[in-house]
Amino acid sequence: MNHAIRAEGLVKRFGTTTALDGVDFTVDAGTVLGLLGPNGAGKTTAVRVLSTLLHPDAGHATVGGYDVVRDAHRVRQLIGLTGQYAAVDESLTGRENLLLIGRLLGSSRAQSRHRARELLDQFGLTDAGDRAVKTYSGGMRRRLDLAASLVAHPSMLYLDEPTTGLDPRARTELWTLIRSLVSGGVTVLLTTQYLDEADALADDIVVIDHGRVIASGTPDELKAKLGSQTLSVRPEDETHLPLVASVVGELADHAPDLDGQRVTAPVTDPAVLPAVVRRLDDSGVVLTELALRNSSLDEVFLSLTGRPADETEQTSTERMLS
C-alpha cells in the first residue's frame, strides 16, 4: 500500500499534559483522511508534528517516505499547510501575496507571476486579484489562503479546520476546490469539527480523543459500528410532542431526544417504525414527518466521545497551540 503519510506511536507532552498519547494512522496517496476529535483532543498537535513544527517525544512519522525529524527539510518541500485562520497579508493585494510567497520560495519573478495567475484563476479570484485583501469576504480570504499553500505545487496538503467561520455557501465552494485538488492527485489531511464536512470529503476517518485514536474507518464503516438507526417523528400539532416522545421512548426502548418540534431516538429493530405509526394513529396524532435513517457521523461521534463535536471547551494545551 502506498502510504503518503504514516504516524506510529506519536507522543507529545507539554509539561504534565499529554497532547498525543501513542497516535497511529496512515494516509494513502491521493486520498483525504479526516482527523476528527473534540477541541483539545490533539488534532492540531498531530498536524504540527507532521508539519515538522513540533518534534514528537516518542514514536515517529514519515511524509512521502521522509522522517519528519531527520528529513524535516525534505518534508517541508512536499507539504502545504492551511491553518484555522487566513494567514495572508491584508495590506497587499491577492496577487501580491502570491507573488511574495513565490519569491520567498526561490522562484523567479516570471515564474512567480505565472503561478500567481494560475492560482487566481483556479480559485476564482482573478477579478479580485488586484484588490487589497482587507476588502475580501471571509470565503475569498480562505480561498486565497488555500491558494497560497499551493504556490510550491505540494503533493500533500494539511487543512486544519479550513472552513471555520465560513457561511454555508463559502464552505461548499471550498469543498469543491478541495475535491478538485484531490482529483489532481493531492493527498489531504483534514482536521474538522464539522462532521458533515468529513462525511462529504473524507475517504477515511480517524477519531482521536484525549490524545488517543479511539476509532477509524470509512464514514460508512463508522456509522455501521453504532449498530442502530435513528427514528425521527414530527407531529402536526406540537401539543402532541409529549405523547409522541412517550410512545417513541417506550417502543424504541431508548430515551428520546427533542429537537425543536421533532422527536428522535436510536432504534435497532426496524419493526419499531410501523408500531409507532399504529400507536400514534390510534391516539389520533397526525404526523408531518416520519423517517428511519442510518446514523449520522454526529451520532457516531457523540457515542464515541460522549460529547458533541462542536463542544467549545478547550484544554490549555490546545489553546496554546491554536
Long-range contacts (C-beta under 8 A, 24 or more apart in sequence): 1-26, 1-28, 2-28, 2-29, 3-27, 3-28, 3-29, 3-62, 4-28, 4-29, 4-30, 4-63, 4-64, 4-155, 4-156, 4-187, 5-33, 5-50, 5-61, 5-62, 5-63, 5-156, 5-187, 5-189, 6-61, 6-62, 7-46, 7-49, 7-50, 7-59, 7-61, 8-59, 8-60, 8-61, 9-58, 9-59, 9-60, 10-46, 10-49, 10-56, 10-58, 10-59, 10-60, 10-61, 11-56, 11-57, 11-58, 11-59, 12-42, 12-45, 12-49, 12-54, 12-56, 12-57, 12-211, 13-57, 14-317, 14-320, 17-315, 17-316, 17-317, 18-211, 19-45, 19-211, 19-317, 19-318, 19-321, 20-45, 20-46, 20-49, 20-56, 20-211, 21-210, 21-211, 21-212, 22-58, 22-59, 22-211, 22-212, 23-59, 23-208, 23-211, 23-212, 23-213, 24-213, 25-206, 25-213, 25-216, 27-187, 27-189, 27-204, 28-187, 28-203, 28-204, 29-185, 29-187, 30-182, 30-185, 30-186, 30-187, 31-182, 31-187, 31-188, 31-203, 31-204, 32-178, 32-182, 32-187, 32-188, 32-189, 32-190, 32-201, 32-202, 32-203, 32-204, 33-188, 33-189, 33-190, 33-202, 33-203, 33-204, 33-205, 33-206, 34-190, 34-191, 34-192, 34-197, 34-198, 34-201, 34-202, 34-204, 34-205, 34-206, 35-189, 35-190, 35-191, 35-192, 35-205, 35-206, 35-208, 36-191, 36-192, 36-193, 36-195, 36-198, 36-205, 36-206, 36-207, 36-208, 36-301, 36-309, 37-191, 37-207, 37-208, 37-209, 37-305, 38-193, 38-209, 38-305, 38-307, 38-309, 38-311, 39-193, 39-311, 39-312, 39-313, 39-314, 39-315, 39-318, 40-313, 40-314, 40-315, 40-317, 40-318, 41-208, 41-209, 41-210, 41-211, 41-318, 42-208, 42-210, 42-211, 42-318, 43-160, 43-191, 43-208, 44-160, 44-191, 44-318, 44-321, 44-322, 45-211, 45-317, 45-318, 45-321, 46-191, 46-208, 47-81, 47-158, 47-160, 47-189, 47-191, 48-321, 50-79, 50-158, 50-189, 51-75, 51-76, 51-79, 51-81, 51-158, 52-76, 63-156, 64-155, 64-156, 77-152, 78-154, 78-155, 78-156, 79-154, 79-155, 79-156, 79-157, 79-158, 80-149, 80-150, 80-152, 80-154, 80-156, 80-157, 80-158, 81-149, 81-157, 81-158, 81-160, 82-145, 82-146, 82-148, 82-149, 82-157, 82-158, 82-159, 82-160, 82-162, 83-160, 83-161, 84-160, 84-161, 84-162, 84-164, 84-322, 85-164, 86-141, 86-142, 86-144, 86-145, 87-145, 87-148, 88-133, 88-141, 88-144, 88-145, 88-148, 89-133, 90-132, 90-133, 90-134, 91-132, 91-133, 91-134, 92-132, 92-133, 93-129, 93-130, 93-131, 93-132, 93-133, 94-120, 94-125, 94-128, 94-129, 94-130, 94-131, 94-133, 94-136, 94-144, 95-120, 95-129, 95-130, 97-133, 97-144, 97-148, 98-144, 98-147, 98-148, 98-151, 101-148, 101-151, 102-151, 105-151, 105-152, 107-151, 115-151, 116-151, 119-147, 119-150, 119-151, 120-147, 122-147, 122-177, 123-147, 123-177, 124-173, 137-170, 138-165, 138-166, 138-167, 138-170, 139-166, 139-167, 139-169, 139-170, 139-173, 139-174, 142-166, 142-170, 142-174, 143-173, 143-174, 143-177, 146-174, 146-177, 150-181, 154-186, 155-185, 155-186, 155-187, 156-186, 156-187, 156-188, 156-189, 157-181, 157-186, 157-187, 157-188, 157-189, 158-188, 158-189, 159-188, 159-189, 159-190, 159-191, 159-192, 160-191, 161-191, 161-192, 161-193, 162-190, 162-192, 163-192, 163-194, 163-197, 171-197, 175-200, 175-201, 193-309, 193-310, 194-309, 195-296, 195-297, 195-298, 195-301, 195-309, 196-297, 198-297, 199-296, 199-297, 205-297, 207-301, 207-304, 207-305, 209-304, 209-305, 214-304, 214-305, 215-300, 215-304, 219-297, 222-297, 222-300, 223-294, 223-295, 223-296, 223-297, 223-300, 225-300, 226-266, 226-295, 226-299, 226-300, 226-303, 227-268, 228-266, 228-267, 228-268, 228-295, 229-266, 229-267, 229-268, 229-270, 229-292, 229-293, 229-294, 229-295, 230-264, 230-265, 230-266, 230-267, 230-292, 230-293, 230-294, 230-295, 230-296, 230-299, 231-264, 231-265, 231-266, 231-267, 231-272, 231-273, 231-276, 231-291, 231-292, 232-262, 232-263, 232-264, 232-289, 232-290, 232-291, 232-292, 232-293, 233-262, 233-263, 233-264, 233-276, 233-280, 233-287, 233-289, 233-290, 234-261, 234-262, 234-263, 234-287, 234-288, 234-289, 234-290, 235-261, 235-280, 235-285, 235-286, 235-287, 235-288, 236-286, 236-287, 236-288, 237-285, 237-286, 240-285, 243-280, 243-283, 243-285, 244-280, 244-285, 247-276, 247-279, 247-280, 247-283, 248-276, 251-275, 251-276, 251-279, 252-276, 262-289, 266-295, 266-299, 267-292
